[in-house]
């Protein structure tokens, strides 16, 4: 059984690991394709979206290897408006890999372990003990996982020249894992620069301020004002934030109507256990004009921000879209565009 203390579910069997990791990997890859095909982002934004999503996929695969044969530890999945691993799991990965060399020194030699496996399988004709499998997976985990590819609480993107026709001359992106929601967010800021021709000379200050004031979910106009106020040479023109999730699935235990519709369908066996849907929200705030603030000798140009423009999307396989239109028509009819169809996930055997 899946134990659910408060808002987390423990994956405590091999079947749960197989199911969950296939589902989250499949869902994220479908999301990447849909964002591009549906033109929810421009070309630069899609490329950056892929990069941040790849970090998520890499980290979740590292968790799969870490926990698969571990009898002492259980991975936590956030079950309240998320569907992603609990943030602490990312922190544990990062901490593990900080001590990588120390762990590797304690692990059984690879050649010794190979000989033991061959002897057990070929001579003794016995299955490999779970303890030995865990040793092998630990070796794979600590030798292959790279700390720099783990999705951290805040991931900073580079400053690049923006595409023609976009609101600003430059584009900077960043991503964060909001601890209160246990969901990843991806942000883009288009800006002009009044400190010369090269904003890269101030990139450390820009990155520092973004990490300080834009590392969590908050009202987008509040975030925009905080960035604008603290970066005198940066003139933000548009800030866009993508909220990835929740991923509605059989593990969820929240009050979300889409989640309830899917769980109800699974319980009545009208849809399979691997059924899922993804909610996606994109908020934008643009500068309408500028004003000056400060003393006569020390005036700063600030932006007057327009109202935040909010867009909501739901992505799901065809059968789930039909179910949601039947069970939650008020939500479906208020989306920014018709539900986006993505592929079914098919898993041969899943044990409850």
N, C-alpha and C positions, 0 to 999 in steps of 0.2 A: 504494500500500500504506500501511497505518497502521503507523508505526514506534512501538515501545513500549519506550523506555528506562526501566528500572526500573518505576515504577508509574504512568506517564503515557502517554497516547496523543496523538499530534499529529493534529489534523484538518487534512489537507493537500490537500483537493480540495473543489470546490464541492458535489459529491455528498455528501461526508461532512458538510459543514456543513448542507445541506438536511435530511439524514436526522437528524442528531443533534439539531438544534434543534427539529424537528417532534416527535421522540420525547420529549425532556425537557419541552417545553411541554405536550404531550398528557398525559404521565404525571403531572405535577404537578397539572394541572387535574382529572384523574380522581381523584387522591388527595384533593383538597379536597372534591369531591362525596361521595366514599366516607366520609370522616371524619364529615361531617354526616349522611348518610343512615344510617350504621351506628351513629350516636350514640356514637362513641368519645370525644367531648368534649361538654360542655354548650354552651349557646348563646353565652355570653361567650367561651369557649375557642375555639369554631369561628370566631367573628368575628376573633379575634386570629390564629388559625391562617391565615385567609385573608389578613390584612394582611401577615404575614411571608412567606407564599408569593408574594404579589404582588410583593414586593421581589425575591425570587429570580427570578421570571419576567421582571421588568423588566430586571434585571441580565443575564440570559442573552440576552434580545433585544438589549440593547446590545452584547454580545459578538458576536452574529451580524452586526450591522451593521458593527462595527469590523473584523472579519476577512474578510468575504465575498470581497472582491477584493484582499486584501493578499497580494502575492507574497513579502514579506519576513518576515512573522510568521505563526505557526501557533498556534492555540488548543490548550491542553492540557486533556484530559479525564482525570480520575483513574480508573484502571481497577482499583483494588484496594479492594473493599468500599465502593464509592461510586457511580460513574456520574455524579456531578456534575462540573462544571468544577473544575480544580485551584484551590485557594484563591488562589494568586497571580494568577489571572485577575481575581478581584474586586478585588485590590489594584491591579492595573494599571489597571483602569477608574477607580478612585478617584483614582489618581495622575494619569491623563490629564486628568480633569475638574478637578483642582486647577489645571492649566495651560491650561484651556479657552481663555481669551482669547488667550494667546500662540499657540496652535495655529491659532485662527481667523484671526489676522492673517497667517499664512503660507499659508493655503489660497487657491486660485484664487477670484476673485469669482464668485458664483453666476450672475449674468447673463451673464458672459463664457463660463462653462462651458455654459450653456444654448444660447448661440449656436453654440458649437463642436459640440455634440451635434446640433443641428438641421441644421447645414451638412453634417456627416458622414453623417447618415441620409437627408436629403432631396436634397441636391445631389450628394454623392459616392456615395451609395447603398452605403455601407460600414458594417460593424458598428463599434460603439464599442470602442476599445482598452481592454484591461483596466486599464491605468494610469489612464485617464480615469474609468472606473467606480469605481476605488478613490478617486479624488479626490472624486467625487460622494458615495460612501458615507461618506467622512470628514466631509464637510460636514454630512450628515444626522446622523452620530454626535455631532459636537461642538456642533451647534446644538440638537439635540433631547434628548440624554441629560442628566439632572440628577443631580448628585453626591449630593444628599440622598436619592435613591431607590435608590442602589446598596446592595446587601446587604453590610454591612461585617462585620468579624470579630465584632463585638458590637453588637447592636441592642437598645436599651432601650425597653420599653413603658411606658405611664403607669400610675399607681396609680388604680384605680377601685373603686367599691363592689361587693362581691361579690353574686352572686345569693342569694336566700333559699334556705336549706337547705344551703348550702355550709359547709365547716368554719370559715371565718374571716369577719370582717367586711369585709375588703378583699382585693383581688386585684391583684397586679403580675405582669407577664410580661416576658420577655426572650428573645432568640434569639442563638445564636452559631454560628459556622462553625468546627468543631473542625479545627485545622490537621493534626493527626496522622491523622484519619480522612477529611478532605476531605468532610465531610457537615454539613448544617445540623441543629441541634437547637433545639427550642422549649420553653421552660420557663414554668411557672405557679407562683406561690406565693400561697396563701391565708394571711392573717395577721390577728391582732388587734393593737391598738396601745394601749400604756399611757402615751403621752406627751400625752394630751389627746384632743380630739375630731377633730383634723385631722392625719392623717399626712403631708399634703402639705408641711407646714412642715419636715419632715425628709427630703423626697424626694431632695435632692441627696446626703445621706449614704447613703440607702438605695441609690440608683442607683450611687454610687461603690463601695460594698461588693459589690454584685452583680457589677459589672464586674471587681472585683479577685479575688473568690473563686469565682465561678460562671460563668466564661467558657470552660470546657472540659469535656470528658467526664471524669467521675470517679465513684467510688462515690457514689450519691445521698445516703446517710445522712451521708457525709463532707461533702458540699456543704451539707446541711441544718444540720449542727452548726456549720460555719464561718460561715454566715450568721447563725445564732442567736447565736453567741458574740460577734460583732462589732457586732450591732445591738441595743443594750440595750432600746430602747423597742418593738422589733418582736418579736411573739410568733408565729413561724411555726406554722401548724397543719397544712398539707399542701403538699408540693412535688411537682409532676408534670412529668416531662420526656418529650418526644416525640423520638425518633430517626428522622429521615426518611431511610430508605435502609438498605442500598444499593438502587439501581435496577439490576436485573439485565438485561443486554442484550448485544448482539453486540460491544460495545467492551470488555467486562469481561475481565480476566485475573487472576482471584483463585482461591482455593481453596474458595470458597463452593459448597456442594453444589447449591443452586438455580441459581447461575450455570452450573455445569458441565452441569446437566441441559438448560438452555436452549441453551448453546453446542453441546452434542452433538446436540440436535434440529435446530438450524440447519445444522450440518455434514452431517447425514444428509438434509436437505431435508424433514423431516417437519413442520417449522414454518417460517414465513417469516422472513426476515432481520429484520423489524421487531418480532419477538416480544420481550416484556418482562414483567417482574414487579417488584413493589415489596415490600421488607420494611419493616415498621413496628414499632417497639418503643415501648411506653409504660411507664415506670417511675413508681411513686408511693411516697412515704414520708409517713406521718402521725404526728402527735404522739399518744402514748398518755396521757401525764400530764406534770406539770411538777415541777421540783425547784429548789432555790435553791443557788447556789454563790457563794463569796466570803467576806469577813470579816463580822463582826457588823454593822458600820456601812456596808458596801458589798456587799450581796447582789444577785445578778442572777438573775432567773427564767429558767431554761433548760428546753428540752423533752426529754423522754425519747422517743426515736423508736422506733416499731415497726419490724418487719422490712420491707425494701423489697419491694413488690408488683410483680412484673414480668409484663407482658403482651406477647405476640408475635403479629403478624398478617402474613399474606401477601395481597397484592392482585394479581390477574392476570386476563387474559381466560380464558374458559371452556376453550379448547383447551390453554392453558398449565397451568391447574389440573389437567386430566386427566393431562397429561404429568408434572407434579410428584407427583401421587398414585402414578403408576406408577414413577417414578424415585427419589423421596425420600419414601416413605410415613412414615418415622420422624419427619421434620420436620413434615409435614402433620398428623399425628395428635397432635402436642404443641402445636399452636397454641392460643391462648386462645379462638378461635372458628373455625368452618370458614372456609377461604379465601374472601376477598371478591372477587366477580366484578366486573371493570371492563371497559371497552370495548376492542375490538381497535384497534390502530393500523394504518391502511392507507396505504401510500405506493406510488404507481404504479410508479416506477422507482428502484431503488437499485443502484448499482454497487459491487461489493466493492473 
